[in-house]
Amino acid sequence: MAILEMNQVNKFFGSGHTEIEALKPTNFQAEKGELIAVIGPSGSGKSTFLTIAGGLQTPTNGKVIINEMDITSLKEKKRSAIRLREIGFVLQASNLVPFLTVSQQMQLLDKVKKHNLSAEKLKELYQSLGIEDLLNSFPSDLSGGERQRVAIAKALYTDPSIILADEPTASLDSDRAFEVMEMLKEATTKNDKTTIVVTHDTRLIDYCDKVYNITDGRLSLKQPSH
């Protein structure tokens, strides 16, 4: 059963002679335990695809279904509640609050969402990501790879069904990029999550169960990577 579905979803921006179809009619499904890459250059529609999949913006046409719930026609308050409950975002810039320590980043999440991971599970998560010695550090004290590991911890701490990662390795060298992908792969399979990585980085496809290309807003299945 698909945890995320997009049925004939498209997105227009502008109007009249300036109107652009940023995402052409798209059908897409992702199931539990899958790590999927959507690969394309800048301006190809990757970000539009990701923000619609994550309920951050609504499509012009079509339906987005998360855990059997059509979120397309929901008001923003309800859509926001579903995002908070079902989706964890890993953003390119790691999205960390600069004046909070790693530990305080997690405490902040407790203020906006209940039923996060238990203290024991959180400790296991820190250990699996290799950040247990960084809990009192501020983002400025961390390397790019460390910040991304903390961002992954933030995404997983709320125990979402779906992880959406936007260019998570863009600023990392190959070793760090592969390390981040291994962590996402492990988190996906071990915890039965669904992870979608939107990227231009073709180094990552060997970690993925499915690979899609997106060009000029048109999504197409490229190949299984295995």
C-alpha positions in Angstrom: 0.0 0.0 0.0 1.4 3.4 -1.0 2.1 5.8 1.9 2.3 8.7 -0.6 0.4 9.1 -3.8 0.3 11.9 -6.4 -2.5 11.5 -8.9 -2.4 13.7 -12.0 -0.8 16.5 -10.1 0.5 19.5 -11.9 1.5 23.1 -10.9 1.2 26.3 -12.8 2.9 29.6 -11.8 2.1 33.0 -13.2 -0.7 33.8 -15.6 -1.4 34.8 -19.1 1.7 34.9 -21.4 4.0 34.5 -18.3 2.3 31.2 -17.2 4.7 28.3 -16.6 3.8 24.7 -15.9 6.5 24.0 -13.4 5.3 20.4 -12.8 3.5 18.6 -15.6 0.7 16.0 -14.9 2.4 13.6 -12.5 1.5 10.2 -11.1 3.8 8.9 -8.3 3.6 6.3 -5.6 6.0 5.6 -2.7 5.7 2.7 -0.3 7.0 1.9 3.2 10.6 0.9 3.3 11.5 2.6 0.0 14.3 5.0 -0.6 13.6 6.9 -3.8 15.7 9.5 -5.6 14.3 12.2 -7.9 17.2 13.5 -10.0 17.3 16.6 -12.1 19.1 19.9 -12.7 18.3 23.3 -11.3 15.0 24.6 -12.6 13.7 21.1 -13.5 10.8 21.1 -11.1 12.4 19.1 -8.3 11.6 21.7 -5.6 8.0 22.0 -6.8 7.6 18.3 -6.7 9.0 18.1 -3.2 7.0 20.9 -1.7 3.7 19.5 -3.2 4.6 16.0 -2.0 5.2 17.5 1.5 2.0 19.6 1.6 3.9 22.8 1.7 2.0 24.0 -1.3 -1.1 22.8 -3.2 -1.1 21.6 -6.8 -3.1 23.4 -9.5 -4.8 20.1 -10.4 -4.7 16.6 -9.1 -4.6 14.9 -5.6 -1.9 14.3 -3.0 -2.7 11.4 -0.7 -0.7 10.7 2.5 -1.5 7.6 4.5 -4.9 7.3 2.6 -5.8 10.9 3.4 -6.3 13.4 0.5 -4.6 16.5 1.7 -5.2 18.6 -1.4 -8.4 20.2 -0.4 -7.6 20.6 3.3 -7.3 24.0 4.9 -3.7 25.0 5.8 -4.2 24.4 9.5 -5.2 20.7 9.0 -2.5 20.3 6.3 0.1 21.7 8.7 -1.0 19.2 11.4 -0.6 16.3 8.9 2.9 17.6 7.9 3.9 17.7 11.5 2.7 14.2 12.2 3.6 12.4 9.0 6.6 14.2 7.4 10.2 14.9 8.4 12.1 17.3 6.3 15.9 17.3 5.7 16.8 20.5 4.0 20.0 21.4 2.1 20.9 24.1 4.7 20.2 21.6 7.6 17.6 24.0 9.0 19.1 24.3 12.4 18.5 27.1 14.8 21.9 28.8 15.2 21.6 29.8 18.9 20.4 26.3 20.1 22.6 23.4 21.0 21.9 20.0 19.3 20.0 18.9 22.4 18.0 22.1 22.5 17.0 21.6 18.9 15.2 18.4 19.9 13.6 20.1 23.0 12.2 22.7 20.7 10.4 20.0 18.7 8.8 18.8 21.9 7.1 22.2 22.2 5.3 21.8 18.9 4.6 18.1 18.7 3.7 15.5 21.3 4.5 11.8 21.1 8.1 12.1 19.8 10.6 9.3 20.3 11.2 8.2 23.9 14.4 9.2 25.7 15.8 5.7 25.2 15.0 5.7 21.4 16.4 9.2 21.1 19.7 8.0 22.7 19.8 5.1 20.2 19.2 7.6 17.4 22.1 9.8 18.5 24.3 6.8 18.7 23.3 5.4 15.3 24.1 8.8 13.7 27.3 9.3 15.7 26.3 12.6 17.3 26.0 11.6 20.9 29.1 13.6 21.7 27.8 16.7 20.0 24.7 17.3 22.1 26.1 20.5 23.8 27.5 21.9 20.5 26.0 24.8 18.5 25.6 24.5 14.7 28.5 26.8 14.2 30.7 24.3 16.0 29.8 21.5 13.6 31.1 20.4 10.2 28.8 20.2 7.3 28.5 16.5 7.6 27.7 16.8 11.4 25.1 19.4 10.7 23.4 17.1 8.2 23.4 14.2 10.7 21.8 16.5 13.3 19.2 17.5 10.6 18.5 13.8 10.0 18.1 13.3 13.8 15.6 16.1 13.9 13.6 14.6 11.0 13.5 11.2 12.6 12.8 12.4 16.2 9.2 13.2 15.4 8.8 9.6 14.1 7.3 10.5 10.7 6.1 8.1 8.1 7.8 10.0 5.3 11.2 11.7 5.1 11.7 14.3 2.4 15.3 15.3 1.8 16.1 18.3 -0.4 19.6 18.2 -1.8 20.9 16.7 1.5 24.4 16.1 0.1 24.9 19.3 -2.0 27.6 20.8 0.2 29.3 17.6 1.1 32.3 15.8 -0.4 31.8 12.2 -1.7 32.8 10.4 1.6 30.4 12.6 3.6 27.7 12.3 1.0 27.8 8.5 1.0 27.8 8.6 4.8 24.6 10.6 4.8 22.9 8.4 2.3 23.9 5.3 4.2 22.2 6.8 7.3 19.1 7.6 5.4 19.0 4.1 3.9 19.4 2.5 7.3 16.7 4.8 8.8 14.4 3.9 6.0 14.8 0.1 6.1 15.2 -0.3 9.9 12.3 1.9 10.8 10.0 1.1 7.8 10.0 4.7 6.7 9.6 6.1 3.2 12.4 8.4 2.1 12.4 10.6 -1.0 15.7 12.4 -1.9 15.4 15.2 -4.4 18.9 16.0 -5.8 21.0 16.7 -8.9 23.7 14.4 -7.4 23.9 11.2 -9.5 26.4 9.7 -7.0 23.5 8.7 -4.8 21.5 6.4 -7.0 23.2 3.2 -5.9 21.5 3.7 -2.5 18.0 4.0 -3.9 15.3 1.4 -4.6 13.8 3.6 -7.4 15.3 6.5 -9.4 13.2 9.1 -11.2 14.4 11.8 -13.6 12.7 15.1 -13.7 13.3 17.4 -16.7 11.3 20.5 -17.6 8.7 19.5 -15.0 8.2 16.0 -16.4 8.8 13.1 -14.0 9.8 9.7 -15.4 10.9 6.4 -13.8 14.6 5.9 -14.8 15.4 2.5 -13.4 15.6 0.4 -10.2 19.1 0.8 -9.0 19.5 -2.8 -8.0 
